[in-house]
């Protein structure tokens, strides 16, 4: 009997042919290994605030002011 295979897809789109880690559905290279993945409380995953509601509203306001300025320039010329 063969061991179960990893269920991950490779870059070429085919199934990974490595054996799955015992009790898991992925091989050691695709996340079946112990302690694989990002650490808890990963500081690298912090958000930068560019997509907060306030930042989006500010961008909208700047866009509106610029559009008004363009309209005024078009009317003057």
SULGICOR-V302205 format. One line per field, one symbol per residue. ss: DSSP state (h for helix, s for strand, l for the rest). phi: phi as a letter, one per 30 degrees, with the letter a starting at -180 (. if undefined). Layout:
ss: ???
phi: ???
This chain:
ss: llllslllslllllslllslllllllllllllllllllllllhhhlllllllhhhhhhhhhhhhhhhhhhhhhhhhl
phi: .dddcdcdcdddjdddcddddeibcbdddcjdddhdjdddidddcddcidcdedddddddddddddddddddddddc
